Each structure stands twice: as C-alpha cells, then as structure tokens.
Amino acid sequence: MVLMGQPEVYFSYKPELFDEANNISSESTKNFLNSWIDRFWGWIDQTVEPRTLTQADTD
C-alpha cells in the first residue's frame, strides 16, 4: 500500500467563503482547491496499479 504524504491540505470551513447554495464564492479558495485536486490526480496516476480491461469491467 502506498501512502500519500504530499500533496496535503488543511481546510477549515469558513461561511464567508461560500454562497447561499454552498458553492465556493472565493476565487482564491477555488484556485487553491483545484490545484490540490490536480496534484492529487497526479499522485493517483503515479501510484495506481495497471489494470486489464477484464479487471476494470468487474468492479
């Protein structure tokens, strides 16, 4: 098992960062979270075990 050390994120809920529909209203917060998600996907791509088409179909 591979553990993810980086990237890491500490995120505290602050009501002023969200609108009435709970969408992120702060552009800097959106950018920060999108950047983290991109790096997280990169980590997944580097650590995922290759799967055959048959394995992918059985999940």
C-alpha positions in Angstrom: 0.0 0.0 0.0 1.3 3.4 -1.0 0.5 6.3 1.4 0.2 9.8 0.2 2.4 12.3 2.0 2.1 15.1 -0.4 0.1 16.9 -1.5 -1.7 17.6 1.7 -4.4 20.1 2.5 -5.8 21.6 5.7 -9.1 23.2 5.1 -11.3 24.9 7.7 -14.9 25.7 6.8 -15.5 29.4 6.8 -19.0 30.5 6.0 -17.8 33.7 4.2 -16.1 31.5 1.5 -19.4 30.1 0.4 -22.6 31.5 -1.1 -26.2 30.7 -0.1 -26.2 27.5 -2.3 -22.9 26.3 -0.6 -20.9 27.0 -3.7 -17.4 28.3 -3.2 -17.6 32.1 -3.8 -13.9 32.9 -3.1 -11.8 32.7 -6.3 -8.6 32.2 -4.3 -10.2 29.2 -2.5 -11.4 27.8 -5.8 -7.9 28.1 -7.2 -6.3 26.5 -4.2 -8.7 23.5 -4.1 -8.5 23.0 -7.9 -4.7 23.0 -7.6 -4.8 20.4 -4.9 -7.2 18.2 -6.8 -4.9 18.4 -9.9 -1.9 17.3 -7.8 -4.0 14.5 -6.1 -4.9 13.2 -9.5 -1.3 13.2 -10.5 -0.5 11.2 -7.4 -3.2 8.7 -8.3 -1.8 8.3 -11.8 1.7 7.6 -10.4 0.6 5.0 -7.8 -2.3 3.2 -9.4 -1.7 -0.4 -10.4 -2.2 -1.2 -14.1 -5.5 -3.0 -14.7 -6.6 -5.2 -17.5 -9.8 -4.5 -19.3 -11.3 -7.6 -17.6 -10.5 -6.3 -14.2 -11.9 -2.9 -14.9 -15.2 -4.5 -16.1 -15.7 -6.4 -12.9 -15.7 -3.5 -10.4 
